[in-house]
Amino acid sequence: MNIKDIIDITEGKLLTPYANLNVTILGGFAGDLMSDVLASVRPDSVLITGLNNPQVVRTALIADIRLVIFARSKNPSMETIKLAIAEKMPVVSSQLGLYEISGRLMKAGLPSFEQPINHIFDND
């Protein structure tokens, strides 16, 4: 599924002009704790969150996330948008909540990319 498809499904509004809407997204993760994102998300995913600060973009970059969706019509600060543009990280705002966005994307065939957090501690 590409970014354009995800924007359509989530009734999103692209906040970063010149984003490549043809980038393929392989899975998704929804959450507000950036430590959980870093501990459990897989690359090439969409991050759906209610947080709207620059740390979300920085976390997405570290985790090789390809798209950030701010839920519940959250609009990030200009600082966050400028960072996303500079880093070529597409960001979208959707009026829908995390649960609705996740449900719609799952129904459209996008799998969860959330891994159990304890997998990084398993030595077996």
N, C-alpha and C positions, 0 to 999 in steps of 0.2 A: 504494500500500500504506500502511496506517496504522500507528501505533505499536502498537496492540493486536495486529495481525497479526504484526508483527516480534517482539514479546515472545513470542508463541505459537511462532513458527518457531524462535526461538533458545533456547527453554526458559528465558527470562529471568525475573528477579525485579525488579519495579519498586521503586526505592529512594526515589523522590520522590512522596509522596502528593499527591493532587489534580491530577496531571498530566492534561492533555487527551489521551486515548488515540486520539482521532479525527483528530489532525493527520496530514496526508498527507506521506509521505516519498517523494521522487522517485528517490533513488539512494543509494549507499553509498561509504564510504571506510574502509579499515583501515590503521592504522599507529600507531607510537609516537613518531615525531618530530613535534612540534607545528609546527616550521618547515615540514615537508612538508605538513602539513594546511593551513596558511595559504597556501602557495604553489600548491597543486594541487587543493583540493576545491571543489566547486560548492555553492551554497546549497541548502537544503531536503533535506539528506542526513542519514544516520545515520553517526556516527563510531564505529568499533569499535577499541578500544585495550586494551593491557595496562597502560597507565599509570593511576594512580588518585589523582592529586593535583588541587588546585584549579586549576592551570594548564590542565588539560584542559577544564574548564568555561569558563574565560575564553577559551580559544582557540575553543571551539565557539560561543560568543556572537559573537565577532568575525567568524567565518566563516559566520554564519547557518546553522549546523547545527541540526537540530531534535530530535536524540536522540543520546545517548551510551550506548554499551554497553561495560561493563568486562568483558573476557574472562577466562577461566580462574578464575572465582569470585573475582575481585578485588573487595574491598569497600573503597570509598573512606572516608576519614576523615569524622568528623562535620562538620568544617569544609567539606569538599568538598560533602557532601550539603546542608548549610545554604545554601551559596552557590548550588547548583543550585536549591533550593526558592525562594530569594529572587529568582532570575533566571528562574524558571518554565522551567527546562531539565530535561526528563525524563531521568533516568539509570536504567540497568538493569544488573544484574549477571547474567552467564551463566556456567555451568560450562564451556561449550564454549570452544575456542581460537579465535583469529582466523581461521584457515584454515577451520575447520568452520562458524563463523558466516557468514563470507563466502560459502562454498559453498552453504549452505542458502538464503541470501537471493538469491543469483544464480539458483539453481534455481527459486525461487519467483517469479522475474521482476523482481527489483529490480536495475537496472543499476549498473555501476560509475560513480561520479562523480569518479574520479581522472583528472586531466588531467596531461599531461606537464609536469614542472616547468619545462623550458626554454621553454615557451610564453610566459612572461612576459618573456623576453629576446629573442624573435624580433621583428625590425623589418621583416620582409618583408610 
